[in-house]
């Protein structure tokens, strides 16, 4: 057998131990020395730590926002903040709460408060008055009949119609009241419908059961409010249709489509038509609602 000399073996073990120790020391030294990017992050975190004296000089304030969206307003107000560590600008925008919360120096709070006072105001659409439309639909007959109950505001209109049309009796069949914002530039649209008793047409009962339906819509409602006198209310387009529905299908009996201009409180006859052997009259009035 070949033997390794004792001295050579001891030297070999010593060299191996030194190399292992040196590697462990290198790893420890490497772990203790952060890379440059980590060092910069640590310094930045220390710099952003708010100073206690600075925090004591700041004030907190919550601003309720009435008209604007708080989240969108926050982006506009952000440049007015000091931006120092500890300053805060947050927004809560929901159906329950619309507010902006600020922590900053008093001078910055004052600037933010002044900006909110200038920006958080009603838009033109919000400040536009509400308009109440009153739409009344009547059947008219040349034959005398027990006079149905007619609203007082229609009495003058019907009196005038009797002088110009050959009708002797009038029966209200549909009555609609609906409110909307006067937003002629927004082109808002409102609409409604109602079913009418077929017996209102009178005459012989139809062979098949049927019903009448009144559909209406108004588009582009505007208002001019002079300093003196009544307001002038306009409808860019008003449409009303009457349909008869039965088991065999439906048919259009009447159709009104027109633009309107009327004075507040005035009742205007939109038009007249004929349904079966009855006249159809549509009357509209409008007023502002506070």
C-alpha positions in Angstrom: 0.0 0.0 0.0 1.1 3.6 -0.7 1.0 5.9 2.3 0.6 9.6 2.3 3.1 11.3 4.5 1.7 12.8 7.7 3.2 16.2 7.0 1.7 16.5 3.6 -1.7 15.4 4.9 -1.6 18.1 7.6 -0.8 20.8 5.0 -3.6 19.7 2.8 -6.2 19.9 5.7 -4.9 23.3 6.7 -5.3 24.7 3.2 -8.8 23.3 2.9 -9.9 24.9 6.3 -8.4 28.3 5.3 -10.3 28.3 2.0 -13.6 27.4 3.8 -13.2 30.1 6.4 -12.3 32.7 3.8 -15.5 31.9 1.8 -17.7 32.3 4.8 -16.1 35.6 5.7 -16.6 36.8 2.1 -20.3 35.9 2.3 -20.7 37.7 5.6 -19.0 40.7 4.2 -21.2 40.6 1.0 -24.3 40.4 3.1 -23.3 43.4 5.3 -22.6 45.7 2.3 -25.8 46.8 0.5 -25.8 47.4 -3.2 -26.0 51.1 -4.3 -29.7 50.9 -5.2 -30.6 49.5 -1.8 -28.6 52.2 -0.2 -30.4 54.9 -2.1 -33.8 53.4 -1.1 -32.8 53.4 2.6 -31.7 57.0 2.4 -34.9 58.0 0.6 -37.1 56.3 3.2 -35.2 58.1 6.0 -35.6 61.5 4.2 -39.4 60.9 3.7 -39.9 60.3 7.4 -42.1 63.2 8.6 -40.5 65.4 11.2 -42.4 65.7 14.5 -42.1 69.5 14.6 -43.4 69.8 11.0 -46.4 67.6 11.8 -47.2 69.9 14.8 -47.2 72.9 12.5 -49.8 71.3 10.2 -53.6 71.4 10.5 -56.3 68.9 9.4 -59.5 70.0 7.6 -62.3 68.2 5.8 -64.1 70.1 2.9 -67.6 68.8 1.9 -68.0 69.0 -1.9 -71.5 69.9 -3.0 -71.5 69.9 -6.8 -68.2 68.5 -8.2 -66.8 65.0 -8.0 -64.4 65.0 -5.2 -62.0 62.5 -6.9 -61.7 64.7 -10.0 -61.4 67.9 -7.9 -58.5 66.3 -5.9 -56.3 66.2 -9.1 -56.8 69.9 -9.6 -56.0 70.8 -6.0 -52.9 68.6 -5.7 -50.4 71.4 -6.9 -51.6 73.6 -4.0 -50.3 71.2 -1.4 -46.8 71.7 0.1 -45.7 68.2 -0.8 -43.5 67.8 2.4 -43.5 64.5 4.2 -46.6 64.3 6.4 -48.8 66.4 4.1 -51.9 64.6 2.9 -54.7 65.2 0.3 -57.4 62.5 -0.1 -60.8 62.3 -1.6 -63.9 60.3 -0.9 -66.5 60.2 -3.7 -69.6 58.1 -3.3 -73.4 58.4 -3.1 -73.1 58.7 0.7 -70.1 61.0 1.0 -68.4 63.5 -1.3 -65.5 65.3 0.5 -61.8 66.1 0.4 -59.6 65.7 3.5 -56.4 67.7 3.8 -53.5 67.8 6.2 -51.0 70.6 5.5 -49.7 74.0 6.6 -52.4 76.7 7.3 -51.3 78.7 4.2 -51.8 75.7 2.0 -55.2 74.9 3.6 -56.3 78.5 2.9 -55.3 78.2 -0.8 -57.1 74.9 -1.1 -60.2 76.3 0.6 -60.3 79.3 -1.8 -59.9 77.1 -4.8 -62.7 74.9 -3.7 -65.0 77.9 -3.2 -64.3 78.9 -6.9 -64.5 75.5 -8.4 -67.3 73.8 -6.5 -70.2 75.7 -8.0 -73.4 74.5 -9.9 -73.0 73.9 -13.6 -75.3 75.5 -16.1 -77.3 72.3 -16.2 -77.7 72.2 -12.4 -78.9 75.8 -12.2 -81.4 75.3 -15.0 -85.0 75.5 -13.7 -87.2 72.5 -13.6 -90.2 72.6 -16.0 -93.5 70.8 -15.3 -95.4 69.7 -18.4 -99.1 69.2 -18.2 -100.5 67.2 -21.2 -104.2 66.6 -21.5 -105.9 64.5 -24.2 -109.6 64.8 -25.0 -112.1 63.2 -27.3 -114.6 65.6 -28.9 -118.0 64.8 -30.3 -120.5 66.7 -32.5 -123.4 65.1 -30.6 -124.4 66.6 -27.3 -123.5 64.5 -24.3 -123.4 64.8 -20.5 -120.5 67.1 -19.9 -117.7 65.3 -18.2 -115.7 67.0 -15.4 -113.3 69.3 -17.1 -110.4 71.0 -15.2 -110.8 74.8 -14.7 -107.7 75.5 -16.8 -109.3 73.8 -19.8 -112.6 75.7 -19.6 -111.3 78.7 -21.5 -109.6 76.5 -24.2 -112.8 74.5 -24.7 -114.9 77.6 -25.0 -112.6 78.9 -27.8 -112.7 75.5 -29.5 -116.5 75.4 -29.6 -116.4 78.7 -31.5 -114.0 77.4 -34.1 -114.8 73.6 -34.3 -118.1 71.9 -34.8 -117.9 70.0 -31.6 -120.5 70.2 -28.8 -119.1 67.9 -26.1 -115.6 67.1 -24.8 -114.4 64.1 -22.8 -110.9 64.0 -21.1 -109.3 60.6 -21.7 -105.7 61.0 -20.6 -103.8 63.3 -18.3 -100.0 63.4 -17.9 -97.9 65.6 -15.5 -94.1 65.2 -15.7 -91.1 67.3 -14.6 -87.8 67.8 -16.4 -84.8 70.0 -16.3 -84.6 72.7 -19.0 -81.5 71.5 -20.8 -81.9 72.3 -24.4 -78.2 71.9 -25.1 -78.1 68.5 -23.4 -81.0 67.3 -25.6 -82.7 65.5 -22.8 -85.8 63.5 -23.6 -88.8 62.6 -21.4 -91.7 60.4 -22.3 -94.8 58.7 -21.0 -97.8 56.6 -21.9 -101.2 55.6 -20.7 -104.1 53.2 -21.6 -107.5 54.6 -22.5 -110.9 53.0 -21.9 -112.1 51.9 -25.3 -115.7 52.9 -24.3 -114.6 56.5 -24.4 -114.9 56.3 -28.2 -118.6 55.5 -27.8 -120.5 53.8 -30.6 -121.0 50.1 -31.0 -118.7 47.8 -29.2 -116.0 46.3 -31.4 -116.3 42.6 -32.4 -112.9 42.0 -30.8 -111.7 43.3 -27.5 -109.3 46.2 -27.9 -107.6 48.9 -26.0 -106.2 52.3 -26.8 -102.7 53.4 -25.9 -101.4 57.0 -25.8 -97.6 57.5 -26.2 -95.9 60.8 -25.9 -92.4 62.3 -25.8 -90.8 65.7 -25.5 -87.2 66.5 -26.6 -85.0 69.6 -26.1 -86.8 71.6 -23.4 -85.6 75.2 -23.1 -86.7 78.2 -21.1 -86.2 82.0 -21.5 -86.6 83.9 -18.2 -87.1 87.6 -18.8 -86.7 90.1 -15.9 -90.3 91.1 -16.3 -93.2 89.0 -17.4 -93.8 85.2 -17.8 -91.1 82.9 -19.0 -91.2 81.5 -22.5 -90.9 77.7 -22.6 -90.0 75.8 -25.8 -90.0 72.1 -26.8 -87.8 71.4 -29.8 -89.9 68.4 -30.6 -93.2 67.0 -29.1 -94.7 63.8 -30.3 -97.9 62.0 -29.4 -99.4 58.9 -30.9 -102.6 56.9 -30.3 -102.6 53.2 -31.1 -105.4 50.6 -30.9 -104.4 47.1 -29.9 -106.5 44.0 -30.5 -106.0 40.2 -30.9 -105.4 40.7 -34.6 -102.7 43.4 -34.2 -102.4 47.1 -33.8 -103.0 50.2 -35.8 -102.0 53.8 -35.4 -105.1 56.0 -35.1 -103.4 59.5 -34.6 -100.0 61.1 -34.7 -98.8 64.5 -33.6 -95.2 65.7 -34.2 -94.3 69.4 -33.8 -92.2 71.9 -32.1 -93.7 74.2 -29.5 -93.3 77.7 -28.0 -95.6 78.7 -25.1 -95.8 81.2 -22.3 -95.6 80.0 -18.8 -99.1 79.2 -17.5 -100.6 79.3 -21.0 -102.6 76.3 -22.3 -101.9 75.6 -26.0 -103.8 73.3 -28.3 -101.1 71.2 -30.0 -103.4 70.0 -32.7 -106.6 68.2 -33.5 -107.2 64.9 -35.3 -110.0 62.4 -35.9 -110.1 59.0 -34.3 -113.0 56.9 -35.6 -115.9 59.4 -35.5 -114.5 61.4 -32.6 -112.2 64.4 -32.6 -108.9 64.1 -30.8 -107.5 67.2 -29.1 -104.2 67.6 -27.3 -103.6 70.5 -24.9 -100.2 71.4 -23.3 -99.3 73.8 -20.5 -96.0 74.3 -18.8 -94.7 76.1 -15.7 -91.4 76.5 -13.8 -90.9 74.6 -10.6 -88.7 75.9 -7.9 
